[in-house]
């Protein structure tokens, strides 16, 4: 029967482990070096929020916030081109938030205008009631 020397088996095992460790290291480095995927979901959410704001005519009431949303979205797209995906995602999220803020600001402004109009109507009705039934306008 032929026996394999123990020393040769150990050397082969050590060599195998070294190769395995080197391969794992190379794979880890390759994974770290690759560019993460574009934040398409964040970009789409920002685009949708801006579109919704534009359709609701938000620019009439909150143009500053809407313009910031558009600028952040453009900067996010540029960051994707520059392969800076973390910055692109952050800018896309800021864009979405600014568009939603613009929508909320516009809603608040509209609600205040409606409230003021209703208050004026109430004041006019009160004045008419105080004049009495036979009073001339």
N, C-alpha and C positions, 0 to 999 in steps of 0.2 A: 504494500500500500504506500502511496506517495503522500507525504505530509508537506503542508505549506508552512514555511517558517513563520513564527509569530511576529517577528520583527517586520517582515514584509507586509503582513496584514495590517499592522498598526500604521505603517507608513502610508499605505493605501487609504486607510480610514482618515488619517490626518489630512492627506492631500484632498480627499473627497470633501471633507468638512471645510477646508480652506476655499476650495472652488465654490462650494455652496454659499459660503459667507460672502465671497466676492460677487457672486451672481446676485445675491439679495441686496448688497450694497449698490450695485449698478442699477438694479430695478428701482430701488428707493430714490436714487439720484435722478433717474429718468422721470419718475413720477413727479418729483418736486420741480423739475425744470419745465414741465409741460404747462402750457397756458390753460387756465381753467375755462370752462365754457362761458359763452356770453350770457348775461343775465336776461334772457329773452322774456321771462315771465315778468320781471320788474319793468322792463321797457314797455311791454304790452299794457301793463297796468297803468303806467304813466300816460301812454297814448290814449287809452280809453278814458281816463279821468279828464284829460285835456279836451278830448272830443265831447264828452258829456258837458263839460263846463261851457264850451263854445256853443253847443246846441241850446243851452239854457240861457244864452246871452249874458253870461257872467261878466263879460268885458265892460258892460254898461255900468257895473257896480264895483267890480274888483279887478280892474285891469292890471294893477301892479303885481298882484299875486299870480294872475294868469300869465303875464309876461315872464315872471320868474320861473314858472313851471315850464314854459316853452324853452327858455334859455337852459335850464337844467337838463331837459331832455336832449337838446342839441349837444350839450357838453357830454352827456352820457353816451350818445352815439359816437362822438369823437373819441371818447375813452375806449370804446369797443374797438374802433379802428386802430388805436394805439396799443391794443391788447392789454389794457389796464382794467381788468374785469372787476376788481374790487371797487375801484373808483367809479366805474360805469354803473355798478349796482347801487352804490350809495347815491349817485346823482339821479338815477332813475327813481329811487325811492323818494328823494327830495322833490323831484318833479311831480310825482303822484300826490304827495302831501300838499304841495303848493296849489295844485289844481283843485284838490278837495277843499283846501282852505278858501280858495277863491269862490267856490260854489257855496260854501257855508256863509262867507261874508256877504255874497249877493243875496242869499236867502234872508239873512238878518236885515239887510238894508231894505229889501222888499217888504218884509214883515213890519218894519218900523214905519215905512211909508203908508202901508195899509192901516196900521194902528193910528197914525196921525190923521188920516182921512176919516176914519171912523170917529175919532174924538171930535173932529170939527163938525161932523154930522150930528153927533150927540149934543154938542154945544148949541148948534142951530135949533135943534128940536127943543131944548130946554128954554131957549129964548122965546120961541114961539108959544110954548106952554105958559110962560110967565106973562105974556101979553094979555092973555085971556081971550074969551070967545068973540068979543065984539071989537077988539082992537084992530086998527089999520096997520098994515105993514110999512 
